[in-house]
Amino acid sequence: MGGRRRGRVVSGLTRRSFVGLAVACAACAGVGGVGVAFAGEGELLRPPGGQDERNLAAACLKCDRCRSACPTGAIAVASVGDGFLRARTPVLDFHKGYCDFCDRCIEVCPTGALRPFNEESEKLGVAVVQKDRCLSWFQGCTVCEDSCAFGALAFVDGHPVVDGVLCNGCGQCEFECTALVYGTFAGGTRRGIVVVPPDVAGALGRTVVEDGSEMEV
């Protein structure tokens, strides 16, 4: 009719859209099962104001405005491996930058998925020292303490200790950590200090050091 082709509609979807959705579901299944892929597993580090997962999931348009507005480049997007419904929502990647609490991400969010945030009383997460990666256990290094603007890091017997009360998870210590620079020569990707999400941090206590796979509080 008039040279136009009409795709068959399946439940409101064109054939092409239906096939695309099927491929996406198959990809999700490949990373751990459809149920897990849709729901997601584990906590994610969110930009300021995105700590309420239910609100963020309901309001986020995945428009990418927050990531584009971030002056330090700390905002990335979640992958399908983090859960199908969470894919493309904003997360923090402290390998790329750190949060300076400029609030630009909150200001450009059109839906309130990112709410007003007070860095003095709220947390993005908390930093955790990893003994097996931290250079202070092998040679002198105080980069993390020098970079902390909140006084949350102190050196005890030559090694960094995080005050979980003062640390708000800005990620500058992880971003500045030089352990990754040396680790990359051996294919390493972890740094000597990493930020974990607030719910994980709450379970760890006030001062946190990770020794291999075991947490010392």
N, C-alpha and C positions, 0 to 999 in steps of 0.2 A: 504494500500500500504506500504509493508515493515514494518507493525506494527505501523506506525506513524499515529497519529491523527491530523487532521487539523481543527483548529477552524474556524468557519465561520467568514469572514471579513465583518464588517459593516463600510463603509466609512473609510477604512484604519485601523480600530480597530478590534482586536479580540473580540469574544463574551465576554470573561472575562473582557477585558479592558473597553468595552462598559458598562457592568453591573457596574463596579467599578466607572465609571464616573457618571452613573445615581445615584448611592448611594451617591456620593459626592455632586451632585446637590441637592438631597433630603435633605441632612444634611444642606446645605446652606439655603434651603427654610425654614428649621425648626428654623433658627436663625434670621428670619426677611424677608424672601422673596428672590427669586433668584436674582432679579435685584439689591437689596440692597447688598446681599451677594457677588455678583460678583464685584460690584463697591466699596463697603465698605463705611462706614460712619465715620465722625470724623477724626481729625488729629492724627497722631501717632508720638511718640518720636523716632527719628531715630538716629543711631550712627553718629559720625562726618563725614561730607561729603555726608550724605544721605538725606539732607534736600530738594533736588529737587526730588519731588515724581515721576515726569514723567521719569526722567533719571533713578531713582532707579528701577522703575517698568519695564522699557525697558531693563535694563542691568543686573539686579540681577539674578543669576543662582540658588539662594537658596541653595548654596553649603555648607553653614554653616562654612566657613573658618573664617569669622570675629568673630563669636561667640567663636570658638575654640581658637582664638588668643587673646581674651580679657583677660588681666591679673587680672582684678578686678571682672570678672563675671557679668558685667553690661549688656551685650548683650543677649537678648532672641530672640524669634521669634514670629511674629504675628500669631494669631489664625484664624481659618475660620470665627469666629465671626467678625473679623476686615475686612472681605471681601475675597471672594474666591481667587481673583487675588493677594491679598496681603498676604495671608497665607504663612507662612514659610519665609517671608522676615524679615530682622533684625530690632528689636526695642530695646529700652532701658528700662530696668526694674531696677529702683533704690531701690527696696526692696532687690535686690541681690548684688548690687555693685554700683559704681559710675564711671564716666568717668574722667580719669586723662590725657586725650589728648596725649596718647603715640603714636598714629597713627598706631598702629599695625594692626588694622582692615582695615585701608586704604591700608596699604602696602601689605596685603595678598589678597585683592580683585582682582580677575583676570580679571574683565571686566570694571572697572572704575565706578561701581555702587556707590561706596564710593569715593568721590573726595577729593583732598587736602583741609584741613580745618584750619582756623586760629582762635584759641579760643579767641584772643584779639579783633577781629572785627566781628566774626560770633557767632551765638547762636544755641545751641541745643534746648533751651527753656528758660523759666524763672520760678523762684520759686514763689509759692503763699502760704502765711500763712493762715492756717485754724483755726480761733478762737475757734471753737467748739472742736478742737482736741489738739491745742497747749497747752502744760503744763504750759507755762508762765502765762496763765490766771488763773491758779489754784495753782501753786507753782512756786518757782524759777527754771528756766532752761535757759541756754544760749548755749546749745550744738550746735545749728545751726550756731550761730555767730562764735563760737570757731572753727568750722570745715571749714568755708568758706575761701578759699585761695585767693579770688578775692575782698575781702572787700565789698561785695554786700549786707551784712546784718548788720544792726545796731539796737540797742535797744532804743526805745523811750517810756518813762514812763513804763519801765519794760517789754515791749513787742517787738518782732522782726518786723522790717519793711524791705522789700526787695527793693533795688535800681534796677529797671528793666533795667537801662542802663549798670550797672556794671555786673549784673548777666548774665552768659552765659549758665546756665542750666546744669552744670556739675553733679548735683544730689547728691553731697556729703552731703549737709544738710539734704536731704530727707533720705538718707541711714543711717546717724548717728542719726536721730531723735528718741528720746526715747519714744515718745507717743505711738508708735505701741507696744512696750514691755508691757506697761500697758494695752493697748487696747485689746491685744490678750486674756486677761483673761475674757473679756466680748464678745469675738468673733469679735473684730474690726480688720479691715485691713488697714484703712487709717492712715496716719501720720499727725503730726501737721503742716508740710510743704511739699508741693508736687511741682513737676516741670510740667508745661504745655507746649505744643508745641509752636514753634515760632509764628505761625499765630494767635494763641489764645493770646499769650503774647503781640503781637503788638496792639491788640484791648483793652488791659487792661490799658496800660499807664506806667508811670515811677515807682511808688510805689504801691505795690499791697498787699491787705489783703482781704481774703475771709471770710465773716461772714455768716455762714450757706450756703444758696444757692445764696446769694447776693454778688456781687463784689463791694468793695469800692476802688476807685482810687484816 
